Amino acid sequence: MLLVLLKYFLCLHPKFIELFYQLQVEDDDKIGLYSYKVQSTITSLVGRYQPCYSLSCAEKNRTQHFVFFPASEPKATLRQSQLMPSWKHELDLCFHALTLIRVPLVAIRGGRRIKNEHFCQILPILWTYILSFHHSLWHCIILNVLLSCLQVDVRIIEPQGIRYVHVPNSLGDHFNGITTISKGEKKAHISFKPTMAQQRKCPTCSSTAVDGNFVVQYDVNRESTGGELEIFNGYFIHFFAPENLDPLPKNILFVIDVSGSMWGLKMKQTIEAMKAILSELRAADQFSLIDFNHNVRCWRDNLVSATPAQVEDAKKYIQTIHPNGGTNINEALLRATFILNEAQNLGMLDPNSVSMIVLVSDGDPTVGELKLTTIQKNVKQSIKDEFSLFCLGIGFDVDYDFLQRIATDNRGMAQRIFGNQETSAQMKRFYNQVSTPLLKKIQFNYPQESVSDVTQSSFHNYFGGSEIVVAGKVDTANLQHLESVVTATAANAELVMETLRDVEELDGFMKKDKYADPEFTRKLWAYLTVNQMLAERNTAPTAALKRNITKSILQMSLDHHIVTPFTSMLIENPEKDEIMLADQPKDPRRGCCSGQCLRPLHYLSPPVSAVSINRVDNDPHFIIYLPKSQRNICFNINSDPGHILNLVSDPSTGVVVNGQLIGAKKEENKKLNTYFGKFGFYFKNKGLKVEIDTETITLKDGSYSIMLTWSDTGHIIRKQLLISVKKESNVTIRVGEEMSFMVLLHRVWKNHPVNVDFLGIYIPPENQFSPEARGLIGQFTSEPEVYIHNQRPGQTPEKPQATMEVKGNKLTVTRGLQKDYRTNRVFGTDVQCWFVHNSGKGFIDGHYKDYLVPHLYSFLKEP
C-alpha cells in the first residue's frame, strides 16, 4: 500500500490542533501528491486557513479510485471567558464551510501521467480559529515527499495596526532567505514557497528537508490604556491589555498530589517544575505548600513571605517527597482554603493582593470524600468567592471535567498537563499565566441603551501577558460614537479608563480589503458567548437550568457554526450522498459544524443503560431484555467453529445481522469454547454491507468498499448509515434514528495458550424492527409473555431456581449473573438474569440449529 501521510498542525503554543490527511491506494496503483498549499488569513484575532491539494496519478487499469482525507477535530477547548496569551492557554476552533472528503480520480490508460490542476476544488477545507494576545500561528508540515508546489501564505489584517511581524528560523538554516514578509501599517503578508530543489535535503537527495514548525509571530499596537474598541457590522469587540503596571502581591498555595499514581516521571517532572516556580516568586508574595495522598501535610501551617531562605527551604521540602498511598482531594483543598481564610481573618493579607490556590493532581479521589459534586460544593462554600482556584490535571486518569467545573466555579481555570517528558515545561508555562496579577475587580461599562447581548464584562483578575476580550451587539443605526468605561484596582490606585470610538470608523478600511473577513466581529462575539455559556452550564445548580443552557448552546452553535460538545462537524462529498464525521478526542466534547448542511445528529445519543439492551458476548452468552416485564433472560449457544448464526432477519426493513463463530486454540475440560469472531450486517434497502472481524471493519456498496482497522478512530456515513470506530474498543453502526448496533472488541494476549480475540454485540430493544423480524434476537421484537414463579433454592445459594412459563412451555430457570462489557471491557459489569438451559430451548422459537445460515449476509429462510 502506498501511504502518503500529511501532518498539518495549526498550533497555538503550547497546545496544538492536529489535522491528519491520509492518502491510501492499492499496491498496483500510483497516486501521488503534486502540490500542497496553505492559505491563512487573520482579521483581528479571527483566523481562517484553507489547505489546497493537487494530486497526480498513473494507473494500470481504467478503474476509479477514491482518496480519503480523514480530519481530526481540535483536542483543545477554551473554557474560560478571559482570553490568555497564545503561548499560555488552550484555544478552540470554529469551523465554517464543507470539507470535501471523497475525491474521485479519473483513470488514464497506459500509465500516462497527468496533473490535476483543480487545486482547491480537490479538498476545499475552510477552518476558522481564534488567535489571542502575542499572536503566534504555527504551521507544522511533515510531508516526507518532494512537491512540485509547496506554498504557505499568511495574510494579517489588524485595524489596530501591526507593531511587528516575526518569522523565527524554526525550519533550520536550510530555508534561510526563502520566507518573504511584506508589512504595512495595518496589513502584512508572509509567504513561504520553496522550490523542489530547495526542498531537497541535499542536491542529490530524494528526501525533503521540510520537517518542522513554520511559525509566524506578530503583535498589534496598543496605544490606549482603556483598550481598543473595534465596531463593525452591528457588533463591537473590546480588546483590553494594559501595560506598564506594577504587579499586585499574591498569596499562593500550591496543593500537590503525591499519591502512588504520581510515582516515577510525573513526580520527578512535578518536583522540577515546582523548584523553578518557587524561584520566580517575588519578595512581596506570600506562599505555602500542601502535599497530599490519603493524608494531608503542610510544609508551613500558614503563609510565609517569599524570602530567599523560605524559598530554599521549600525547595528542600519538595525534594524529599516520595509518592505513595491514595488521593484525598477534598481534605487537601479544604486545608488550603482554611489557611487562606485564617490569614485573611488575621489581617495578614494585603488588601490589594490576589489570593489563589493551584491544585496539581493526576487522578480521582480515592480516600475521604469521593463524591465529586460534594467536593465541589465543599470547596465553593469554603472559598466564598474570595480566592481563585486553578487546577492542573496530569495525564488522562484524572476527571478533567471535574477539574474544569471546580475551577470555573471558583473564578479560576483548568488545564490538562500531558504526563510525559514535557510535564515540567507545561506546568511552568501554566504558572506563567497567573504569576503576575496586575489588576483586580475589573468592570467594563457600556451605555445600556445602545448595546445588548454583552459577553462577560466583570473579571476577578487581570494577569500580565494576557488579554481580556469583551464583545456585544451595538445599535450603530442610532449611535455615532460608542464609549466604554473600565474600572479596576491596581497596585497603588483605583483606575478609571475611558475609550471612545466612531461606530463607522472601520467601515471604509474593511470594505476595501479583499482579504479581510467581514464577519470577524460576529464570529468572535459568538465564540465568546458560546464558551461563556459552556462555563455556566458546568456550574449550573439544577438539571433544569443545565438543560436550558444546553438548548441555548446548541442553537448558538448551529446559528454560528461553532465547535461545541453538542454539535458535530459533517464532511460531505460534492454529490451530497456521503457524509462523514470528523474524528474527536476523548473528553467527549465533540462538535463542530459543516456550514450549510449542519444539523443536530440526534441519533448520536449514547447507548442505553446496561440493563436495557440485548447483547451477545463471551462464549457466546445471549442476554435478552424484555421491556414490558423488565427482565433479563439469558441462554448460551453451543455450536461449532465456522457456523454462522442469524441474530436478526427482518425482510420488511431489509436488515440482516449474522455472526460467525470461531473456536478457542484448544479445549479446556474436554470442551472447546466458541466465540463470535465476525459479524455481518446487510442493509438490503440501501444496498450496503458491513463486515466486522477482529482485525478490520469493511463497508461495501456494490463494487465500492472502504476498510478501517481497529487501530483507527474514525467515522463514515454512506447513504445515511453511520459507522463510528473507536480505536481498539468498539464500532457503532447507526441507521438514521431508527436503529443502532454496537460491536465490542475483546483483545487477549496474543501468546495465550487457549484464548483468542473475539467480538460481542449489543442491540438496543428500541431498534425499530418490524413485527416480522426473526432471528435469535430479532424474534423478541414482539415480546412474549413471561411468567416466573415458584422460586426455590438451587444447587448453590447464590443461584436460586424458578419455573418460567413462556410460549406454552414450562422451563426450569436459574438466577445468575452475566457480564456487560461496554463500560469495563476487562472485568465487565454484572447483569442479573434468569438463565434458560439447553441452548435456550423453549424460550427461543424452535431449535438453535434453525438459525444457522450459509453466508454472512443471508436472510433466515421462511419457516
Disulfide bonds with the S-S distance in Angstrom:
Cys52-Cys120 2.33
Cys202-Cys205 1.85
Cys634-Cys833 2.14
